[in-house]
Amino acid sequence: MLKTISLEKKLLLLAGTLSVLFIALSTSYFLYVRNNVIDQRRCALEPRINFIGTIIQGYYQDYLDGELNLEQAQQQAIDEIHQINQVNENYIFVFNDDYLLLESVNNAAMLNKNVKEDRDIKGVKLYQLLYNEAIYRKNDGYSHYFYHFNTDGTEQKKISYSQYFKPWGWVYGEGVYILDVDASILNMLTSH
């Protein structure tokens, strides 16, 4: 059969086959890199949240030592976390046992309001998920859900890591948007 096909058609068939192979390999490589970057970003959340925990613990100690009253200690902790959010464009959130949102750059309109019933596009009660994960650690503190992306308001897939500070009844954590990961990979691949 190949003998009856012209050289031009054989070359087109070869070029088409190589193109499909190239696309398949490129897609496979992109997914491999994407999974690795997602894993790296996910693992980076825990030490950063541990650092936030040391900030909270420091202000708690100032309260215990009598250097600050409870309200001052808590407000200064929130102020410092807010500053970290502003300077580094982080997605750190803090809410309490009553689901009162104390800090969030993505949900500033809900600050000091109850967020217990807030749901994502799939119906998941976000803050209850984060609370349960921080307390019970079923997934080692990690949660997967959809949340408002800060630039355009659409809900995007997000992975968060959260912890619980029992003396104040605070849940605090940070997340990474998968859309951010994809954008950074595409930027990396197109800039080289």
Secondary structure, DSSP 8 states (H G I E B T S, - for coil): -GGGS-HHHHHHHHHHHHHHHHHHHHHHHHHHHHHHHHHHHHHHHHHHHHHHHHHHHHHHHHHHTTSS-HHHHHHHHHHHHHHHHHHHT--EEEEETT-BEEE-STTGGGTTSB-TT-B-TT--BHHHHHHHHHHH-TTTTEEEEEEE-TTT--EEEEEEEEEEETTTTEEEEEEEEHHHHHHHHHHHHHH-
